[in-house]
């Protein structure tokens, strides 16, 4: 009798684990297929520059030489291959940078569109945007967290992933010094 209860418990656990595993596999296959479809859809991912904008002298400040000051401005905006430093406070008066905003495209996965945009405040015009995709690869990611996969894939000549690069250099590719 003892053995039959233990056997029933083990059987129930095995069936439960097997079912979760099977559902997870099906979910993962569906999400990967949908993700590939999204990644290869024309105009879905990448960096899109709608208008390049020349900034006047008032938008720039000298690059500090003091190491402590450099640490303080670590998340500053640079253009021209890091030769010009944009005055962040002045920039924020005229432009809005929406950075890495997530929008769910599909609950299967789930799959997210990750967008960064630069908007001119005076007229609300979107000057540029960067779009990447993120697939969390199955609902079990809430129980067993996973990094997921991203699109676009690959790396630039410096080894930086394209997924991040489109977002990081959006300001540099949108603005130039007049």
URZI-V61959 format. One record per helix or strand. SS is the DSSP state (alpha for helix, beta for strand). FROM is the first residue (numbers start at 1). TO is the last residue. If there is no record, write none. Layout:
# URZI-V61959
SS&FROM&TO + SS&FROM&TO
This chain:
# URZI-V61959
alpha&2&39 + beta&46&49 + beta&53&55 + alpha&57&59 + beta&60&61 + alpha&67&72 + beta&77&79 + beta&84&86 + alpha&88&94 + beta&95&106 + beta&111&120 + beta&126&135 + alpha&139&142 + beta&149&151 + beta&155&155 + beta&161&161 + alpha&162&168 + alpha&170&174 + beta&175&177
